[in-house]
Amino acid sequence: MTQERFSTLEECCEFATQFCLLTPKKKLEQKDNMVAMHIALARHIDELINRVCTRHDLECQWEWNYGLCWRGSAGRCNSHLCLISLFPNIVFDGANYIRDVILHELAHLTNPHHRRRFWKTNIAYLQEEGLLPEGEVTKEEEVVEDRWGGELKYHSLYLNGKLIVDRWEMGSSMVGRITDHNPLLAGNCKVSSRSLERGARAMKAIIREARDNKQLNIKFVI
Ligand SMILES: [Zn+2]
């Protein structure tokens, strides 16, 4: 079987999920497919990143990064280096999840924070990719008293009148699972620990092989 099998991100994710369920012996038999899947996956990711970067006149590189794969993170953006790090385990959470994470990290290239401007950029990217409906983004401000009697200002964002980023999600402590309803959550969401365990066990050596094959034009940090 060849790379053509993996003509979409969905096919890559589907294969990765099935691969994890195989016995060690069967995994070994499917090793070439796993390498082919990673090469195809990298191409799809390149394509998405290049598309957004070209459209917005941005420059960036990306890498698969095991070295920084702290528990629960999906991606990271270093806006100084214009470098997006993706943690390979995201493949187990589906094609939409990968897109959401990438668009979240791309929005960080020009907005190294989670303030309103960041969310507006993130929403625009998701709309351009057809992952959120077109429409008007509006904001609401709320001033609440903190426990010391000071003032805290919160912002919420609405898309076509529907709450899309609530005040809790504006903070950097955002956690939770990505849902189809809110792709904005992706970058800060926790990858399920089951996915992480599966990923770590099944993929590390195989990805290393894909890298050594020199077929991938991306940086690997292991
Ligand atoms: Zn973020």
Residues whose N, C-alpha, C, O or C-beta is under 5 A from the ligand:
A	BS01	ZN	G187
